[in-house]
Amino acid sequence: MFLRPVSSSFSFLHGVPRKLKTINNAFNTLCEIRTRTLILGFQTSCAVSVYEDESFQENESVRKGLDSMENCGIRPNHQTLIWLLEGCLKTNGSLDEGRKLHTQILKLGFDNNACLSEKLLDFYLVKGDIDGAFKVFDEMPERTIFTWNKMIKEFASRYLFGKVFGLFWRMVNENVTPNEVTFTGVLEACRGGGTVAFDVVEQIHARMICQGLGASTIVCNPLIDLYSRNGFVDLARKVFNGLQLKDHSSWVAMISGLSKNECESEAIRLFCDMYILGIMPTPYALSSVLSACKKIESLEIGEQLHGLVLKLGFSSDTYVCNALVSLYFHLGNMISAEHIFSNMSHRDAVTYNTLINGLSQCGYGEKAMELFKRMQLDGLEPDCNTLASLVVACSADGTLFRGQQLHAYTTKLGFSSNSKIEGALLNLYAKCSDIETALDYFLETEVENVVLWNVMLVAYGLLDDLRNSFRIFRQMQIEEIVPNQYTYPSILKTCIRLGDLELGEQIHCQIVKTSFQLNAYVCSVLIDMYSKLGELDTARDILVRFAGKDVVSWTTMIAGYTQYNFNDKALATFRQMLDLGIRSDEVGLTNAVSACAGLQSLKEGQQIHAQSCVSGFSSDLPFQNALVTLYSRCGKIEEAYLAFEQTEAGDNIAWNALVSGFQQSGNNEEALRVFARMNREGIDSNNFTFGSAAKAASETANMKQGKQVHAVITKTGYDSETEVCNALISMYAKCGSISDAKKQFLEVSTKNEVSWNAIINAYSKHGFGSEALDSFDEMIGSNISPNHVTLVGVLSACSHIGLVEKGIEYFESMNTKYGLAPKPEHYVCVVDMLTRAGLLSRAKDFILEMPIEPDALVWRTLLSACVVHKNMEIGEFAAHHLLELEPEDSATYVLLSNLYAVCRKWDARDRTRQKMKEKGVKKEPGQSWIEVKNTIHSFYVGDQNHPLSDEIHEYFQDLTKRVSEIGYVQDCFSLLSELQQGQKEPTVFIHSEKLAISFGLLSLPSAMPINVMKNLRVCNDCHDWIKFVSKVSNREIIVRDAYRFHHFEGGACSCKDYW
């Protein structure tokens, strides 16, 4: 048959159906034509396509069209089928109609046709048959980048994030180059899929860079958001800073990310930069920066932003108003919050939820419920956020019954399976200590929700139940629940509370595997764990490698150093943080001030104080308490009281800081006055207070005040506390009453190493060396391991009673038996032990063989012994080394001068004294003091300033005459004078302790012991004089010098003349 030209065929077929009103008429007309050629088949396809222009909705049309073609013997071509599929889509054809077409396509052998495959894919995607679509996709002969993107986008929109990632990596493996649309879809899946492992995000980012998209805002903006959401704020900054052209979304993503990652101040600064550059903020940007203001509690900046909101005309924007309401409410400005709320032209559920949530977070449960009722009156239905906030309010108030009512209400509304409500309810039961109900509820929920697992971890952690906490964690791993940035910190905090470093290290290994170590929050908790458990080097390593500019991590490290009294390292870290441009928060400032207090670094502490005033943290209570400690420890009494008065109504911690600070700075009388004031004002004391007060009493050797402190301790019921009892043992010992110290020790029900150390050192200081060694044996028998302090007491006891070889044996056992490396103080004890026994050469050799560099105290001990034993050769050797270490130390020159005097080297003595004058070195004057009738009386050598000076000196002369009659002979060399012996008795040479004892004997009842303190070592002459005085006066005389206690009675001393 004659074949018409193609053009005429088109005109023919396009003309016929436009005159016919139905497609069936078109097919009938065509079937009357006998031509069965391929061209006619093509023309038939054109005719079928006409229904695209017609408004028919009969789904049977597709089937009829195919049936008519089949009846006419016409074989559809691929174009026919494409138009039929398009028609099926446009006429909302059923899924079955499309599947029949799919079957026909396969039957006709068009399954390899790319265009048909694309249309089939579109059809299945539109009809929601994702499995059918994926099957078509999987069988496609060729897949373009558009096809891949189409599937990735569809999977992402259906929250099938695992399939998105699988498809992406399959695409990469098939060497299909992703484009911006691809990465946008994949990043959207990452953002919507919760917490994503860092290595996954890192690989996707690397692919973007390889494709030259590292500076594309289309893909970098969601990447910034993704990094921020997962806590990798440093990487978000890096991406943001790498953008040469930043659009509005870039700025908003970075500002929002900083605000969400506790970098609120930086978020505010970035917002200002954006505004200065002329980029107008949107409501979302303003709400993000307002949220940052709320977190740092900056009302001033918030009010400035409120002004900007009014200027930009966003005052009626519900989103912005919600953020303002939240800000003002959180900062306690109820009037402004309620004003904005009341004047809002449109209050939506978010508005109510914002206020209800704010009330709930602040513990105003009743007000939250009232607002909830008002919300219902306004015709707004509560959503999941509303009910979750109300449950949170019940958790804060501890109102379990109301929470249970809300639980029933959420179930009634069909919200019981919502993840937020599940988390809030589980948290309610956990915080109300109903752990059994919490566990039952947890098991009933969709346990794939990682938030619920985290709540259970926290719940068991609050109960210090590490076993069940770890069991929950292990079960998460078994059930393949992907942890988020809050999972690991939850169990790490339990490890901190229970001191379980080993488990903490195991969790750290898990964190490393999941790359969460780069997360700022996880990083800060790891640093906190290692710091608090004493692994400061590990904590520092994490800080340097992973913390970046996260202020919480830095201040946590500073707090760790302060906790373990590494105050110099704490301040060095604080300075380094500031050098990096990281603005400290209140935690960093507080701990930096505490470090200054520990080092008594007043100047730097004052600088930090000034910095806190600028930063707005100076009124924070913890910081104020740290200031009290700083100024009191540095002896700044007025400044300490000023800081104290600024604390909230005499905070208990501030009182303790005053007592402790004054005691540590040597202002013991002031410390005791503060303690007395606390009792008068009814301020509760604790272990810390009583310990400091007892130490203050011991340092002043004020037995009366010490017993008053003891009485308050007994009255308040703290006398059974081991720490307090330990302080009392030391207090009685330092006040000269070894019997009371022993009695107190025996009353300690649970003795620890500090208890044993206190009594051992008490016995040692009082010259009861045998009792000290017996106590040490009892301590070992009680299975309590000695520490360095214990061995100081033991070695000192051996020194005082002359047990040289026994002492050496104890010294050597430190390493071999107790695993204690000797410290400088132990070497000093051995040198003292050897020199007291007159073994000066052996002591010198011991020093030269020390594995550590001898310090000044070692050489000074040797030099002092040389004065006693008149050994000028070794004495000059010791003085030479001592002056190299401390060339300006007055004690060295005094000892050397005394050495020359006792050796009768007067010229050398004069040269030494001349050097002292040239260097401006002054000898510390000897001072003794005694308490009589609640008054401390101080005396210096030859003192004549006392009101009773004449009587004291007269009585002293009488005493000296009486003791001389029973055998006392003055030790002339103790006076170290060049004068002849017959000229060595002028008043000017009467040592201070002699005057204090004479005054005590004159003033105190005959039955009362004489207690005298001296700042220097008692000389030989005074020691002999006091022995004889104790005999002629028939009095007990207790003298505490710079080294030990001397108990004189009946002409003998407890030191057995060995001190």
SULZIZI-V648343 format. One record per helix or strand of 3 or more residues. SS is the DSSP state (helix for helix, strand for strand). FROM is the first residue (numbers start at 1). LEN is the number of residues. If there is no record, write none. Layout:
SS/FROM/LEN ; SS/FROM/LEN
This chain:
helix/6/14 ; helix/23/10 ; helix/38/16 ; helix/60/12 ; helix/78/13 ; helix/95/14 ; helix/114/13 ; helix/130/10 ; helix/145/13 ; helix/161/13 ; helix/180/13 ; helix/198/13 ; helix/217/13 ; helix/233/9 ; helix/248/13 ; helix/264/13 ; helix/283/14 ; helix/299/14 ; helix/318/13 ; helix/334/10 ; helix/349/13 ; helix/365/13 ; helix/384/14 ; helix/400/14 ; helix/419/13 ; helix/435/10 ; helix/450/13 ; helix/466/13 ; helix/487/12 ; helix/501/14 ; helix/516/3 ; helix/520/13 ; helix/536/12 ; helix/551/13 ; helix/567/13 ; helix/586/14 ; helix/602/14 ; helix/621/13 ; helix/637/9 ; helix/652/13 ; helix/668/13 ; helix/687/13 ; helix/703/14 ; helix/718/3 ; helix/722/13 ; helix/738/9 ; helix/753/13 ; helix/769/13 ; helix/788/14 ; helix/804/13 ; helix/824/13 ; helix/840/9 ; helix/856/14 ; helix/872/14 ; helix/890/13 ; helix/906/14 ; strand/927/6 ; strand/935/6 ; helix/949/17 ; helix/972/4 ; helix/981/3 ; helix/987/3 ; helix/992/12 ; strand/1010/5 ; helix/1020/13 ; strand/1037/4 ; strand/1045/5
